Amino acid sequence: MSINQAHRLSVAPMMDWTDRNCRAFHRALSARALLYTEMVTAPAVIHGDRDRLLGFDAVEHPVALQLGGSDSAQLAEAAKIGESYGYDEINLNVGCPSDRVQSGRFGACLMREPELVADCMAAIKAAVAVPATVKCRIGVDDQDPQESLFATVDASAAVGITHFVVHARKAWLKGLSPKENRDVPPLDYDLVRRLKRERPHLTICINGGIGDLDQAEAHLDASDGVQLDGVMLGRAAYHEPALMGQVDRRIFGEAVEDVDVFEALERYRPYMAARLDEGANLASMTRHMLGLMHGRAGARAFRRILTVEGVKPGAGLEVVDRAVSAVREAEARQARLGESEEAA
């Protein structure tokens, strides 16, 4: 699979969300989307519990490891370790605006230091055989995005980096929370398209505020002469994961049937069973599927059963079965009501 194919649609790294259980669940909905880990700092990879931080199931491929840091030697070592675990890509976070990240001199504050980013990326690229990529913002604080974005991309491109995921809004490092930084700074999709127009040899994917697959398809539309290489979904994929079941057909052009929510749960079931046998608790897996039935009859009952019963000691797959049955029963009632109204 070429990097362009892999990145036509990806799911963003999201702290406390895109853990291994979340990724295995998303993989049950799409075989093609590229999945990202949560950001892991290079020192944590080097000195921490690697199996806990980096362990993942083979079902998750293709999956990328996102690293945080600004020490090139540490990042190179962490990248090597990530590659040894089998990750398909090593990505550097140049976009997270949290105070903790800033205090460690990494994340979005690196937009101010494009040459440092380039040094880090050169070290990562030299350390691994898998693709080394960058996820960045268009700028921070009072930077001119038309200068900061191009400076960051061009510096890394000069050391051989070809793939960039651009969150199309600034980050304000002071005055806005990480949550506000996902919504308040205005989006500038045109700037990302300009980047691709002026750097056509680079792989450019767009991220930020993309709420559904209609919007994703619009970003991939080349009617203006600009063909972006991919889109990255974040909260939309997490809060309404059912849309992922259409990705392989709509975004990748596969001649396949969409994966419906019930089929996805059947696909996820062996993974859940294996993790339960290892001693994992059910809620650590079902928490990622609370939005799966969004908009369907019985969705509230589905969430309630998983939330209330899934946290109980010893909870097993029977809880998932009850939640699914609640939806099927609600949909059957809705269908019968519709038939009665038609008959009347």
HUWO-V977663 format. One record per helix or strand of 3 or more residues. SS is the DSSP state (@ for helix, = for strand). FROM is the first residue (numbers start at 0). TO is the last residue. If there is no record, write none. Layout:
ss=(SS	SS)
from=(FROM	FROM)
to=(TO	TO)
This chain:
ss=(@	=	@	=	@	@	@	=	@	=	@	@	@	=	@	=	@	@	=	@	=	@	@	@	@	@	@)
from=(2	8	19	33	41	49	57	62	71	88	98	106	113	130	144	162	177	188	202	212	229	234	240	260	282	298	316)
to=(5	10	26	35	46	53	59	67	83	93	102	111	126	135	156	166	180	197	206	218	232	238	249	276	288	308	342)
